[in-house]
Amino acid sequence: MVIKITIIVLYVVILAGGVVRSTGSGMGCPDWPKCFNQIIPPTDVSQLPPNYEQHYIDGRAKKNERFANTLDKLGFSELAFKIRNDKSILVHEDFNAAKTWTEYINRLSGATLGLLMILCLIFSTAFWRFKKRIFFLSLFNLFLVGFQGWLGSIVVSTNLTPWVITVHMLLALVILGIAIYTYFQARISRDKSMLSNQEFIWVKVLAIVVLALTLVQVVIGTDIRESIDEISASFNGGQRELWVSKLGDSFIWHRELALAAFILNGVLFFIIRSRFARNGSQSYMVNVMMILMLVQIISGLILAYFNMPAYMQTVHLVVGTLVFGVQYYLILLLSKTSQYIGL
């Protein structure tokens, strides 16, 4: 139960992050983990600390220098050079109470996730005797959540540098994938009947291809989102009807691959429905998968042809991660029961 709640909260965190991104609230709190050096953020400019602008700019500059030094040691000297010489990183944003509280709620959801991950680790000890992987995966995921929190502070200190945001998003999918796998392992330890009685290798391969295509779409989508941010800045947030026309080849690839993904998901849907029990877990998940794919296609069309509404950007992001989660869980469900006996 704790793992299931944790997965739900993971999606809440992704939703909160999407809202932050689509509303431009990422710099609503200029410091981390507090917000304007307060546990409860201000609601009015009169509540701000004195001379806070220069204080946070100086702090951000020091943190970025430490981050750049780390990148140098890891061999990413070019990235370190960009961070050191990108003057836009230190540009101050005026206080906006709505953006501040949007970012603050995002951080609260992240903190809640961290607490739930600790609970998952504690409860995972119940599986220690017969399935140690659940404990070690829970421990590793807790570490990743902590790393994700640190990376979130880098997102703030680098003033939303695009590639850092992309890594932040992809790491969220890794955390989600580990949580889903841990949940799956816990469930089959108690109920192996939810798995298939025979193994259809080629069906599982098709499901893996479909998941890989979804991951490719996520990567391309984050690239498009970064381009949208740049285009939006060039138009000062206005003339949204021109944004799509300014996108390059990545948008075309994203659109064409969306059609290919929908077709492959449809093929997988009909195969699963014809070979598995209608009331089985596999059929249920593939039904959910196709509903989510339809919503994803519709949200993409709205974004492309109705001037990129901000709320639909969040819908597109969250539904995309839901598709990833359902597809991954379906792959796990396509495993043969005997593979897990005695593990």
HELIX and SHEET records of a PDB file:
HELIX    1   1 VAL A    2  THR A   23  1                                  22    
HELIX    2   2 VAL A   45  GLN A   47  5                                   3    
HELIX    3   3 TYR A   52  LYS A   73  1                                  22    
HELIX    4   4 SER A   77  ASN A   85  1                                   9    
HELIX    5   5 LYS A   87  LEU A   90  5                                   4    
HELIX    6   6 ALA A   97  SER A  124  1                                  28    
HELIX    7   7 THR A  125  PHE A  127  5                                   3    
HELIX    8   8 LYS A  132  SER A  157  1                                  26    
HELIX    9   9 PRO A  162  ILE A  188  1                                  27    
HELIX   10  10 LYS A  192  MET A  194  5                                   3    
HELIX   11  11 ILE A  201  SER A  234  1                                  34    
HELIX   12  12 ARG A  240  LEU A  242  5                                   3    
HELIX   13  13 VAL A  244  LYS A  246  5                                   3    
HELIX   14  14 ASP A  249  ARG A  275  1                                  27    
HELIX   15  15 SER A  281  TYR A  305  1                                  25    
HELIX   16  16 ALA A  310  LEU A  333  1                                  24    
HELIX   17  17 THR A  337  TYR A  340  5                                   4    
END                                                                             
